[in-house]
Amino acid sequence: MKFRITILFLLLTNALFAQKQELEEYDAYSEDYSYDLIADRISCIQKEVPLIFNERVFAFINYFIVRNRSYTKFVINKSTMYFPIIEEHLAKYNLPDELKYLSIVESGLNPQAISRAGAGGLWQFMPYTGRSYDLHQDWYIDERFDPHLASEAACKYLSMLYRMFGDWELALAAYNSGPGNVRKAIRRSGYKKNFWEIYRYLPRETRSYVPQYVAIVYALKYAEEHNLQMNKPEYLMASDTINVKGYINLKVIASNLNICYEDIQVLNPNLKRFGILTNGSFYPINLPEDKIDDFRDNRENIIAAASKEGKGDLQRLATNSVGSTFGRDKVVYKVRSGDVLGVIAQRYKVRVSDIRKWNKLNSNIIRIDQRLDIWVYPGTQAVAVTTKKTINPVTIDFSGKKVYTVQPGDTLWDIAKKYEGLDIEKIKQLNKLKNSKILPGQKLIIG
């Protein structure tokens, strides 16, 4: 117990010390700059992408250089890993070099970042958008996480958006919210074509997106002036590429080359599992440069060993993991009156948890005419499912009131139709309902 208390004391002491350092830095730099000084500095770094300075941008600059200095230091140290890759692709497409800072706003330079909406990678591509730019995604591979391929796709997308709007601020806004939302904001503003003129008509997140970009550019350009210069720059280890085909266990390759499997993970953030299955085509894998000759000298033996171990385990995992689409075909099901997820799952021989995962459902509630993606094994035929229904859902309670037990698939409109003199508003009034949401098994007074 005494030892445990000592450890807790040390942890608390370290936390307080770190907090004290942050506060000291805050005091040192909170008055180190003025609005006019930053305005002047930003005018000195203006290039092709406009950096409009105003109170909104000033607030974000204060956040990055004062309130969250630890985050800014983190991305500065990470920038040495990924900026060279991004700069290479920006130059290839003749795009402004300062667009590299957009990757910080998108992902904080985390190549495996995933948003709540399902956007992934340095450039936060949604699955559909990623596929439209040839970023392959399956159970083993997600090329949205590959810094090179994702940066290539981002350059193509940004080029397309700039051609569409002819303005970099609008192109950045469209990268965040989609071209449709920017066009809608332009229409609602009376066809103004400047970000700050359509600002109030944009989605809330997008209104912050461009100001954050300007603030990040400033914070990294003037890091030294705010004592934010990198102290622990990070670099990707030098690597070279091998091409593999079929099933390969990456842990076996690491073991045979006497390297850490974690190094292979860092060099290949697009590989989601410890094994890869390419279905007969070749796929590139990055290995530490100093191990390439060892691999080539022993290629046949290493490949033979790596093509056997763990394949069955991965396939079972692929088959049984919740929401897996491995080896399945997609069908689209349109929800009908009376449907519940349990019945739909039985009909297609899948799990309720799978349906929820495939369709990003937070609960088991579904609505009539909703379309659900169902992934079934080839040859699976939908089967009829017999469900038990309450013969008489109406009872009389102790006070003599008529009570209806909500059945699966019921809506207030369905219930109101069943009984004369009843309508939706009356049901809501009798039961003090604030909205029309009801659940199976719920008791409703109907008379």
C-alpha positions in Angstrom: 0.0 0.0 0.0 2.8 2.4 0.9 4.5 1.7 -2.4 1.2 2.4 -4.3 0.8 5.7 -2.5 4.4 6.7 -3.3 3.8 6.0 -7.1 0.5 8.0 -7.0 2.4 10.8 -5.2 5.1 10.8 -7.9 2.5 10.8 -10.7 0.7 13.7 -9.2 3.9 15.6 -8.6 4.9 15.1 -12.3 1.5 16.2 -13.5 1.6 19.4 -11.3 5.1 20.1 -12.5 4.0 19.8 -16.1 1.0 22.0 -15.5 3.3 24.6 -13.7 5.6 24.6 -16.7 2.6 25.2 -19.1 1.4 28.1 -16.9 4.8 29.6 -16.8 5.0 29.4 -20.6 1.5 30.9 -20.8 2.6 33.8 -18.6 5.7 34.3 -20.6 4.0 34.4 -24.0 0.5 35.6 -23.3 1.6 39.2 -23.6 4.4 38.6 -26.1 2.3 39.6 -29.1 -0.5 42.0 -30.1 -3.2 41.9 -32.6 -1.4 44.5 -34.8 1.9 42.5 -34.5 0.3 39.3 -35.7 -1.5 41.1 -38.5 1.9 42.5 -39.7 3.5 39.0 -39.4 0.8 37.3 -41.4 1.1 39.9 -44.2 4.8 38.9 -44.5 4.0 35.2 -45.1 1.2 35.7 -47.6 1.6 33.5 -50.7 -0.8 32.0 -53.1 -3.4 30.8 -50.5 -5.0 33.9 -48.9 -4.3 34.3 -45.1 -7.1 36.8 -44.1 -6.6 38.0 -40.5 -9.4 39.0 -38.2 -10.7 38.4 -34.7 -11.8 34.9 -35.5 -8.3 33.9 -36.7 -6.8 35.8 -33.8 -8.7 33.6 -31.3 -7.4 30.4 -33.0 -3.9 31.7 -33.0 -4.2 32.4 -29.3 -5.4 28.8 -28.9 -2.4 27.2 -30.7 0.4 29.4 -29.3 -0.9 29.9 -25.8 -3.7 27.7 -24.6 -2.7 24.4 -26.3 1.0 24.8 -26.7 1.6 21.1 -26.1 -0.4 20.1 -29.2 1.4 22.7 -31.4 4.7 21.4 -30.2 3.6 17.8 -31.0 2.6 18.6 -34.6 5.8 20.6 -35.2 7.8 17.6 -34.1 5.7 15.3 -36.4 6.0 17.6 -39.4 9.5 16.4 -40.1 8.0 12.9 -40.7 5.2 13.8 -43.1 5.8 17.3 -44.6 8.6 16.0 -47.0 6.1 13.5 -48.4 3.3 16.1 -48.8 5.7 18.7 -50.3 6.8 16.2 -53.0 3.2 15.6 -54.1 2.2 19.3 -53.9 5.2 20.1 -56.2 4.2 17.3 -58.6 0.7 18.9 -59.1 2.1 22.5 -59.0 0.0 23.3 -55.9 0.9 25.9 -53.3 3.4 24.5 -50.8 1.5 26.1 -47.9 -1.3 23.6 -48.4 0.8 21.1 -46.4 -0.5 22.8 -43.2 -4.0 21.6 -44.1 -3.0 18.1 -43.1 -2.6 19.3 -39.5 -6.1 20.7 -39.4 -7.4 17.5 -40.9 -5.6 14.9 -38.8 -3.0 16.4 -36.5 -0.5 14.5 -38.7 -1.7 11.1 -37.6 -1.8 8.8 -40.7 -4.2 6.4 -39.0 -6.6 9.0 -37.6 -10.3 8.1 -37.8 -13.1 10.5 -37.3 -16.5 9.7 -35.8 -18.0 10.0 -39.3 -15.5 7.4 -40.6 -13.1 9.7 -42.4 -9.5 8.4 -42.2 -5.9 9.1 -42.7 -3.7 12.2 -42.9 -6.2 13.8 -45.3 -9.3 12.4 -43.7 -10.9 10.8 -46.8 -14.4 9.4 -46.4 -14.5 5.7 -47.7 -16.5 6.6 -50.8 -14.3 9.7 -51.7 -11.2 7.6 -51.1 -12.4 4.9 -53.5 -13.2 7.5 -56.1 -9.5 8.5 -56.0 -8.3 4.9 -56.2 -7.5 4.4 -52.5 -8.1 0.7 -52.1 -10.0 -0.4 -48.9 -10.7 -3.9 -47.7 -10.4 -5.9 -44.5 -6.6 -6.1 -44.8 -5.7 -2.8 -46.4 -6.9 0.8 -46.2 -4.9 3.1 -48.5 -6.4 6.2 -47.0 -3.8 5.6 -44.3 -0.9 5.5 -46.7 0.8 9.0 -46.5 2.0 8.8 -50.1 -1.2 7.6 -51.8 -3.4 9.8 -49.6 -1.3 12.9 -50.4 -1.5 12.0 -54.1 -5.3 11.7 -53.8 -5.6 14.9 -51.7 -3.6 16.9 -54.4 -6.0 15.6 -57.1 -9.0 16.5 -55.0 -7.7 20.0 -54.1 -6.8 20.6 -57.7 -10.4 19.7 -58.8 -11.9 21.9 -56.1 -9.7 24.9 -57.1 -10.7 24.5 -60.7 -14.4 24.4 -59.6 -14.3 27.5 -57.5 -11.3 29.5 -58.7 -10.5 30.5 -55.1 -8.4 28.8 -52.5 -10.4 29.7 -49.5 -13.6 28.3 -51.1 -11.6 25.2 -52.2 -10.5 24.6 -48.6 -14.1 25.1 -47.4 -15.3 22.6 -50.0 -12.6 20.1 -48.9 -14.1 20.2 -45.4 -17.9 20.3 -46.1 -18.1 19.2 -49.7 -18.7 21.3 -52.9 -22.5 21.1 -52.5 -22.5 22.9 -49.2 -20.2 25.7 -50.6 -22.4 26.1 -53.6 -25.5 26.3 -51.4 -23.8 29.0 -49.2 -22.9 30.9 -52.4 -26.6 30.8 -53.5 -27.9 31.8 -50.1 -25.5 34.7 -49.9 -26.8 36.2 -53.1 -24.0 34.6 -55.2 -21.1 36.2 -53.3 -17.9 34.3 -54.0 -15.6 35.1 -51.1 -15.3 32.9 -48.0 -15.9 35.6 -45.5 -18.9 36.9 -47.5 -20.6 33.5 -47.5 -19.2 32.7 -44.0 -22.6 32.8 -42.1 -24.2 30.4 -44.6 -21.6 27.7 -44.2 -21.9 24.7 -41.8 -20.6 25.6 -38.3 -17.5 23.3 -38.6 -16.5 24.9 -41.9 -16.7 28.4 -40.5 -13.9 27.4 -38.1 -12.0 25.3 -40.7 -10.4 28.1 -42.7 -9.6 30.3 -39.7 -7.9 27.2 -38.0 -5.8 26.7 -41.2 -4.6 30.4 -41.1 -3.8 30.0 -37.4 -1.8 26.8 -37.9 0.2 28.4 -40.7 1.0 31.3 -38.5 1.9 29.1 -35.5 4.3 27.0 -37.5 5.8 29.9 -39.4 6.5 31.9 -36.2 7.1 28.9 -33.9 10.5 30.3 -32.8 9.1 33.7 -31.9 6.7 31.9 -29.5 9.3 29.4 -28.2 7.5 26.6 -30.0 10.5 25.4 -32.1 10.9 21.6 -32.3 12.9 19.9 -29.6 12.3 16.3 -30.6 11.9 16.1 -34.4 10.7 12.8 -35.6 11.7 11.1 -38.8 10.6 8.1 -40.8 13.3 5.4 -41.0 14.8 5.0 -44.5 12.9 2.3 -46.3 12.7 0.4 -49.6 9.8 -1.6 -51.2 9.3 -5.3 -51.8 6.3 -6.8 -53.7 4.4 -9.7 -52.3 1.5 -11.8 -53.5 -1.1 -13.9 -51.9 -1.1 -14.4 -48.1 1.9 -13.0 -46.2 2.4 -12.8 -42.4 4.2 -9.6 -41.6 5.2 -10.8 -38.1 7.0 -13.7 -39.6 8.9 -11.4 -42.0 9.9 -9.2 -39.1 11.1 -12.2 -37.1 13.2 -13.5 -40.0 14.8 -10.2 -40.6 15.4 -9.6 -36.9 13.4 -6.4 -36.8 10.5 -5.2 -34.6 7.1 -5.8 -36.1 6.2 -2.2 -34.9 8.7 -0.8 -37.4 6.8 -2.5 -40.2 3.6 -1.1 -38.8 5.1 2.5 -38.8 6.3 2.1 -42.4 3.0 0.6 -43.6 0.1 2.4 -41.8 -2.1 1.2 -44.6 -1.9 -2.4 -43.5 -4.6 -3.0 -41.0 -3.7 -6.6 -39.8 -0.5 -8.6 -39.1 -1.1 -10.4 -42.3 -2.0 -9.3 -45.9 -4.0 -11.2 -48.5 -3.8 -9.9 -52.1 -5.9 -12.5 -54.0 -3.2 -13.2 -56.6 -2.0 -9.7 -57.3 1.3 -8.1 -56.2 1.2 -5.5 -53.4 4.1 -3.3 -52.2 5.4 -3.5 -48.6 7.9 -1.1 -47.1 10.8 -2.6 -45.1 13.7 -0.8 -43.4 16.3 0.0 -46.1 19.1 -1.8 -44.3 17.1 -5.1 -44.3 16.3 -5.2 -48.0 19.4 -7.1 -49.0 18.8 -9.6 -46.3 15.2 -10.2 -47.6 16.3 -10.5 -51.2 19.1 -13.0 -50.3 16.6 -15.2 -48.4 13.4 -14.3 -50.2 12.2 -17.8 -51.0 12.6 -19.1 -47.5 11.1 -16.0 -45.9 8.1 -16.0 -48.2 7.5 -19.8 -47.7 7.4 -19.3 -43.9 5.3 -16.1 -44.0 2.7 -17.6 -46.4 1.7 -20.3 -43.9 1.5 -19.1 -40.3 -1.7 -17.4 -39.1 -3.7 -17.5 -42.3 -6.5 -19.5 -40.7 -6.6 -17.2 -37.7 -7.0 -14.1 -39.8 -9.7 -15.6 -42.0 -11.7 -16.6 -38.9 -11.2 -13.2 -37.5 -12.3 -11.6 -40.8 -15.4 -13.8 -40.9 -16.5 -13.4 -37.3 -15.6 -9.8 -36.4 -18.6 -7.5 -36.0 -19.3 -5.5 -39.2 -16.9 -7.5 -41.3 -17.7 -7.5 -45.0 -15.0 -10.1 -45.8 -16.2 -12.5 -48.5 -19.7 -11.1 -48.5 -21.9 -9.4 -51.1 -24.0 -6.3 -50.4 -27.8 -6.2 -50.7 -29.9 -3.2 -49.9 -33.0 -3.8 -47.8 -35.9 -1.3 -47.6 -37.5 -1.3 -44.1 -41.2 -2.1 -44.1 -43.9 -1.6 -41.6 -43.5 -4.0 -38.7 -39.8 -4.6 -39.3 -37.4 -4.7 -36.4 -33.6 -5.4 -36.6 -33.9 -8.8 -35.0 -36.3 -10.0 -37.7 -34.2 -8.6 -40.5 -31.1 -10.2 -39.1 -32.8 -13.6 -38.9 -34.0 -13.2 -42.5 -30.5 -12.7 -43.9 -28.7 -14.9 -41.3 -26.6 -12.1 -39.9 -26.3 -10.5 -36.5 -28.1 -7.3 -35.3 -24.6 -6.0 -34.3 -23.5 -6.5 -37.9 -26.4 -4.5 -39.3 -25.8 -1.7 -36.8 -22.1 -1.6 -37.7 -22.7 -1.6 -41.4 -25.2 1.2 -41.2 -23.6 3.2 -38.4 -26.7 2.9 -36.2 -26.5 4.0 -32.6 -29.5 2.0 -31.5 -32.0 -0.6 -32.8 -34.5 2.0 -33.9 -35.2 2.0 -37.7 -37.9 3.8 -39.7 -40.2 2.7 -42.5 -38.6 3.1 -46.0 -35.1 3.4 -44.5 -32.5 1.6 -46.6 -30.1 -0.8 -44.9 -26.9 -2.3 -46.3 -26.8 -6.0 -45.5 -23.7 -8.0 -46.3 -24.5 -11.7 -47.0 -22.4 -14.6 -48.0 -22.7 -15.5 -51.7 -25.7 -17.7 -52.4 -27.5 -16.7 -49.2 -31.3 -16.4 -49.8 -33.5 -14.3 -47.6 -35.8 -16.6 -45.5 -39.3 -15.8 -44.1 -39.3 -15.3 -40.4 -42.5 -15.9 -38.3 -42.9 -13.4 -35.5 -45.1 -13.6 -32.6 -47.6 -10.8 -32.3 -49.7 -9.8 -29.3 -53.3 -10.9 -30.1 -54.9 -8.1 -28.2 -52.5 -5.3 -27.3 -55.2 -3.3 -25.5 -55.9 -3.7 -21.8 -57.8 -1.8 -19.1 -55.7 -0.5 -16.2 -56.8 -0.3 -12.6 -58.3 3.2 -13.1 -60.4 2.0 -16.0 -58.3 3.7 -18.7 -57.7 1.9 -22.0 -54.0 1.1 -22.5 -52.2 0.1 -25.7 -48.9 -1.9 -25.7 -46.7 -0.7 -28.5 -45.9 -3.4 -31.0 -42.7 -3.8 -33.0 -42.9 -1.4 -36.0 -45.7 0.7 -34.6 -45.9 4.4 -35.1 -48.3 6.9 -33.5 -50.0 7.2 -36.9 -50.5 3.4 -37.1 -52.0 3.3 -33.6 -54.3 6.3 -34.3 -55.7 4.6 -37.4 -56.7 1.5 -35.4 -59.1 3.3 -33.1 -62.0 5.6 -33.9 -61.8 9.1 -32.5 -58.1 8.9 -31.9 -55.4 11.0 -33.6 -51.7 11.5 -33.0 -52.1 14.8 -31.1 -54.6 13.2 -28.7 -52.2 10.2 -28.0 -49.4 12.7 -27.3 -51.7 14.8 -25.0 -53.0 11.7 -23.1 -49.5 10.5 -22.5 -47.6 13.8 -22.2 -45.3 12.9 -25.1 -42.9 15.7 -26.2 -42.3 14.0 -29.6 -43.5 11.0 -31.7 -40.8 8.6 -30.6 -42.2 5.3 -29.1 -40.6 2.0 -28.4 -41.9 -1.6 -28.5 -43.5 -2.6 -25.2 -44.3 1.0 -24.2 -47.7 1.5 -22.6 -49.9 4.3 -24.1 -53.2 5.5 -22.8 -55.6 5.6 -25.8 -59.0 6.3 -24.0 
